[in-house]
Amino acid sequence: MIERLKLLNENLILLNKDNFKEKEKYLVIRKILNKKDFLLNTNIKYVYAILRDLKFEEKDLKNIYLKLLEEISNIK
């Protein structure tokens, strides 16, 4: 799931190559997604905000967040 988020973010960077403000936002999100244990070290409200920025619907946020948590618990 985290790899899917990273790929989606990379696509949004490319789509916004001519929109400096939007591109910068997605570059910041890239840095966050690439941090080790970003999910464990990031407030849930910020994770939800990132998911919103990645164009996920509000009704799906909780489910996606839980899938991310499940994914990292299976890794450790």
C-alpha positions as CSV (number, residue, x, y, z in Angstrom):
1,M,0.0,0.0,0.0
2,I,2.8,2.4,0.8
3,E,4.4,1.7,-2.6
4,R,1.0,2.5,-4.2
5,L,1.0,5.8,-2.4
6,K,4.5,6.6,-3.5
7,L,3.7,5.8,-7.1
8,L,0.5,7.8,-7.0
9,N,2.5,10.7,-5.6
10,E,5.1,10.5,-8.3
11,N,2.3,10.6,-10.9
12,L,0.9,13.7,-9.3
13,I,4.3,15.3,-9.4
14,L,4.5,14.7,-13.1
15,L,1.0,15.9,-13.7
16,N,1.7,19.1,-11.9
17,K,5.1,19.8,-13.5
18,D,3.9,23.2,-14.7
19,N,2.1,24.2,-11.5
20,F,4.9,25.1,-9.1
21,K,2.7,25.3,-5.9
22,E,1.1,21.9,-6.5
23,K,4.4,20.3,-7.5
24,E,6.1,21.6,-4.4
25,K,3.3,20.1,-2.2
26,Y,3.9,16.7,-3.8
27,L,7.6,16.9,-3.4
28,V,7.1,17.5,0.3
29,I,4.8,14.5,0.4
30,R,7.5,12.5,-1.3
31,K,9.9,13.3,1.4
32,I,7.4,12.3,4.1
33,L,6.5,9.0,2.4
34,N,10.1,8.1,2.1
35,K,10.9,8.6,5.8
36,K,11.5,5.4,7.7
37,D,8.4,4.6,9.9
38,F,6.7,7.8,8.7
39,L,3.3,6.3,9.6
40,L,4.3,5.6,13.2
41,N,5.8,9.0,13.6
42,T,3.1,11.0,12.0
43,N,-0.1,12.2,13.6
44,I,-3.2,10.5,12.1
45,K,-4.6,13.9,11.1
46,Y,-1.5,14.6,8.9
47,V,-1.7,11.1,7.4
48,Y,-5.3,11.7,6.5
49,A,-4.4,15.1,5.0
50,I,-1.7,13.4,2.9
51,L,-4.3,10.9,1.7
52,R,-6.7,13.7,0.8
53,D,-3.9,15.4,-1.2
54,L,-3.3,12.2,-3.0
55,K,-7.0,12.4,-4.1
56,F,-8.5,9.6,-2.0
57,E,-12.1,10.1,-1.1
58,E,-13.0,11.0,2.5
59,K,-15.0,7.8,2.9
60,D,-11.9,5.7,2.1
61,L,-9.4,7.4,4.4
62,K,-10.0,5.2,7.5
63,N,-9.8,2.0,5.5
64,I,-6.6,3.0,3.8
65,Y,-5.0,4.1,7.0
66,L,-5.8,0.8,8.6
67,K,-4.4,-1.0,5.6
68,L,-1.2,1.0,6.0
69,L,-1.0,0.1,9.7
70,E,-1.6,-3.6,8.8
71,E,1.1,-3.5,6.2
72,I,3.7,-2.1,8.6
73,S,2.7,-4.6,11.4
74,N,3.3,-7.4,8.9
75,I,6.8,-6.1,8.0
76,K,8.0,-5.9,11.6
